[in-house]
Amino acid sequence: MKVLFLPEVSQQFVELAEILYDKGYLSFLDDAIEYSDSLFRQIQRELPIRVHRDAPAYFDRYGKGMSYAAFTKNKHTTWYVFFNVYEIAGELIYLVRHLSNNHVIAHHLDIGS
């Protein structure tokens, strides 16, 4: 099994560290980078074993027939990873197409923020 990220999703992890630091969510840039790296590694490691659901039609703009899985980082923030699964030469490939959190997309998933 492999977990791969579209280039624009990989870029989001860089931008996430900058946002966390610039907006004062984390006081030190090193902490913001570690948060982003930790989320990236957690998704790479755990996506194949996470419970996933079919993504609502709203998210078709990022890819058709996607699923999503939730990753809770703290009591206020849950990250949602949208992906497709492909089988290539007998190997499952998880392609991450979109990443967002409950503060931005909860209303599209019928969950509380």
Secondary structure by P-SEA (a helix, b strand, c coil): cbbbbcaaaaaaaaaaaaaaaaacccccaaaaaaaaaaaaaaaaccccccccccccccccccccbbbbbbbbccccbbbbbbbbbbbcccbbbbbbccccccccccccccccc
